[in-house]
Amino acid sequence: MTFPSLAELGWSEHFQSQRTESDPSFSPWRLKSVSRSNLTALGPAGVIRLILPPDQSTGEFAVGDWVLAEGELVQRRLTPFSLLQRRASGPEARAQLMAANAETLGIVTSCNADFNIARLERYVAMAASADCLPLIILTRADEIDDPHKFQQEVEAISPLVTAMTLDARNPAEVGKLAPWCETGKTLALMGSSGVGKTTLTNGLTGANLATGGIREDDARGRHTSTSRQMLRTRHGGWLIDTPGMRAVPLSDASDGIDAVFEDLAELATQCKFSDCSHETEPGCAVLAALADGRLDETRYQRWKKLLAEEAHNTATLAEARKKDRSRQKLYTKGKARSKAKREF
């Protein structure tokens, strides 16, 4: 079996420049899958299961990450040029790393009850914050009379968006995605369950992953992908497939929100007060735009909701990181004391 070269895997000057004089004996690997207990990586020498130092967890890594390892032991993670993340679901305050080093985020939605502009805005904000191109892929376009109406709606979200409609079951249609997953390039796919992500993955990679149907009442499907994984595409590049997501809680994404709501962000700079909440203050440029009809009320409400949620999530995660750093300092001091006692 022939394994890909570093260049074919996406290795570039961005990663080479991070190597130091102490690194020559360390081999670069790209993470192919991440589970709760294991990291599986791919390199010119083949596939390897990597071991982490005791003070690290797999939650600190994302599929698509590059790491340097000595044998099977990870020495360090290289800084990615893009990192897709969200606040993890549930009460635990932590960031969930979704995919790293993808040039493009393929946001998959279908032309049925799954279509939701507010959720798509969240995905686009996530992509913009991660320095990824947002590519919105509208599936089940063959089942409606006017799919271009849906395409026009998503293109209006932001000038950053590229959009296309396709039938995920048609190989010729799936081939439209080739430019985003050619040799050396990585495309990450995200979206709800039942929108055709797995069918797209199979078509792009030749894999035979199981697909699931959708419920008629709400057009939602079952989770057929249960973990994130990186697969080679028929076009020479890479696809990062992710489980279906119904919630996209953002954190550390204020710049992405500003990119999606660029007009509102610009209006906010014209407010009389720099800390304007855009609710009751005099001299608020945003409220003035609402009053004279330049700004749509529902879009304003989505913007406000997203800003408030992102600020809360970011502050919560910052506090959690602070606690983690404190625990790590105590752990390091404890190790040093134990070592000193043994040497004494």
N, C-alpha and C positions, 0 to 999 in steps of 0.2 A: 504494500500500500504506500502511495506517495502522499506525504504530508505537506501542507503549504509552507512557503517561505515566510520569513518575517514580513517582507513587503506585501505579500499576498494577504497576510493577516491584518494589515493596516499599520504596521510599524512605520514610524516616520521620524523626522528630525525632532519633532516635539518630544518624543520619548527618548531618543538618542541623547539629546542635550541634557537630560536629567541624570545620566549615568556619571559616576564620579570615578576617581582613580582607584578607589577601593572596590569597585564593582566588576572588574574584568572576569573574575571567576564565577560571577552570578549569571545565570541564564534567564533571558526574558521569556515569559509565557503569557498567553492571553486566556483569560478565564472563559471557559466554555459553558459552565453551569455552576450555580451556587445553591447549596442546600443548607439546612440548619447545622449540619455537621461536616460537610465536605466542600472542597473547592476542586473542580476538575478543570484542567487547563490544556491548551493546545499550543504546539510549537513545531518547528521544523523536525524535531526528533520524535514527534508523535503526541499521544495523549497521556497525561500524567495526573495522578491525584496528589494534591499538595497538602502539606502539613503546616499549620499555623503555630507561632509561638504561643505559650500558655496565656499571655496577657492580651491576645487578640481573639476576635470572634468573626465568624463568616458574615455577620451582619454589617461589617465594616467594608465589605467588598460588593461589587456589582458585576453581573455578567457583562463581558466586554472589557473589563479592567485589564491593564497590563501590570504584571508583577515581576520582580526579580527574585530568583530562588537559587539557593545553593543545594544542589541535589533536589530533594523533595521539600525542603524547608523554605518557606517564604521569608525573605529578608525585608522587603519593603514593597509597597504599592506605589506605582508611578502616578503622578498627577494626571488625571484625564483631561482631554480638551473639551469634553462635554459630559455632563452627568445628569441623568434624569432621575428625579426623586420626588417623593411626596411624604406627607406625614402618615405614618403607619396607621392602619385602622385599629379601632379599639382604644381602651383607656390609657395604654402605655404611651408615654411621651418619647417618641423616637422617630428619626427620619428613616424611611425605607428607600434604599437605593434600588432603582429599577433597571437601569442600563447605563453603561459607560461607553464613551468613545464612538457614539453613533453620530454620523453626519446628519441623519434625517430621522424624525419621528413620524412614522406612519400612523395616523389617527383613524381608526377604522370605525365607521358607523353605517347603518343601513337606512335605506329610504322607506322607513316604516315607523312604528311607534317608538323605536329606540332613538330616533333623531331628536336631539336636544341641544339647542344653541348654547344654553348656559354651560352645559357640561363640555361642549366643544371649546368654548372660550377658556375653560380651565386647562384643557389639554394644550391649547395653543400657548397659553401663558407659561405652562410647564416647559414646553419646547423652547420658547424664547429665553427663559431664565437659564436653560441648560446649554444655550448656544447651538441648538439644533434647528434645522429647517422643518417647519410644520407642514406635513403633506396629509391632507384630509382625503381619505379613500371612501367613497360612497358606494356601498355594495347593494345588491338586490335592485339595482337600477332598472333591470329588465322587467320588474314586476309592476312598474308604475308608468303612467302616460307621459309625464313631463319630468324626467330626472334632472334636467338642466335648471329647473327652479330650485332644487336642493343645492346644486352646485353654486348657483348665484348667491344663495343665502350664506353658505360657508365662506365664499370668497370675500363677502362683505365684512367678515369678522375682523380681518386685518390684511394690510398689504403684504404681510409676511407669508400668508397662506397660499399654497398651491393646492388645487383641488382637482379630483377626477372622479368620474363615475365608471363602474365596471361590474361585470358579472364574475364573481370569484370562482365560478365553476368552469369558466371558459379559458383554456390555456392561452389563447391569443390575447384575451383581455388582460390576464394576469401579467403577460409579457410587457405591458405598458410600464410596469414598475422596474424594469431592467436598469434604467439609468441611475437609480438610487441604490442599487446593490450589485454594481460591477466590481471587478477585481480591486481590492484594497478599500472598498467602501462598505459601510455598515448601515443597515436600515433596521430600526426598532419598531415593532408593531404593538400598539396598545388599543384598547377599546373594550366595550362590554362583551359579555358572553353571547354567543349566538349571532354575531354580526358577520361572520365569515373569516375571522382571523386565521383559524386553523386550516380552512380550505385554501386561503391565500398562501399560508406557510407551506402546505403540501405542494401547491402549484409552483411556488418559487424554488423549492429545495428538492423536490422529488421524494420527500419523506412521506410516511404513511400514518400520520398522527390521527387519532380518532376524532371524529367530528360529532357534534350533537345538534339536535333540532332546537326549535324555538317554541315558546308557548304562544298560542294564538291571542291570548288576552292582553299581553303587554309586550310581545315581540322580544322577550328576554330568553336567553338560553341557559344551559347548564355550563359550568366551568369544565371545558374539555382539556385545556392546558392547565396543569397543576403546578408547574414550576417554570422559572425563566431559563432559557437555554439559547445558545448561539449555534446556528446551523449554516453550513455553506450553501450558497444559492447556485442555481444552474448558470448564473451569469458571472460567477467567479468571486463575488463578494460574500457578505455575511448578513444574516437575518437574526435578530434577537426577538424571539417569541415570548410573550408574557401572558400570564393568566388573565382572564376577563376581570375588569374592574367596573364596579357600579359607582364607586365614590372616588373622587379625585381631590382629596384635601391638600391644599398647597401650603408650603412653608418656604421661607427664604426665596420668595418669587415676586417681590415687589417690582423689580425691573421688568419681569415678564408681563405682569398686569398692566404696567404703564405702556408696554409695547402694544398690547391688545386694545387697550382703551386710550390710545395716543391722544385723541381729541379731548377726552376728559382730563387727562394728565396735563395737557396744555392749558385748558381752562383753569385748572386748579392753581396754576402759577400766577393767574391774573386776579386771584381773590385778594381782598383788602388785608386779611390776616394770614400770616404764613402757616398758622396752626388751624386754619379753618376746617371745620368738620363737614361743611357743605350741607347743613341741615337748617339752621335758623339764623346764622350770622349775617349782619348787614354787609353789603359789598361783596357778596359771594358771586363770583362769575359763573359758577356751575348752576346755582339756583336761578340766576338771570337767564341762562340759556334754556332752562326748563320752562320758565315763565313765558318766554316769547316763542316757544315751539321749536327752537333749534336742536333741542336734546330730547330724545325719547325717554319717557318716564320709566318704562320697564328696563331699558338698558342702564339707566342711571341706578336703579335699584340693584341690578345684578353687579354693577361696579362697586357699589357701597358694600354689599354683602361679601363680595370677594376680598375687598380690602380689609374689612373687619376680621374675617376668618383668617386671612393670611397673617395679619399682625398678631392675632392671638396664638396661632400655631407656632409662629417664629419665636415669640417670647417664651412660650412653654418649652420649646426645644432648646432654646438658649439656656434656660434654667436647668434643664436636664443635663446638658453638656457640661455645665459648671459643676454639677454634683458628680458627674462621671470623672471629671478631672481631679476633683478632691479625693475621690475614692482611689484613683490611680496613683496619686501622690502618696497616700497612706500605704498602698500596696507596695510601691517602690521602696519606701522607707522601711517597711517591715522586712522586705527581702534583704536590704542592706544590713539591717540589725542582725538578722539570722545568720548571714554570712560572716559578720564580724565576730559573733559569738563562737561559730564553728572554728574560725581561724585562731581565736584566742585559746 
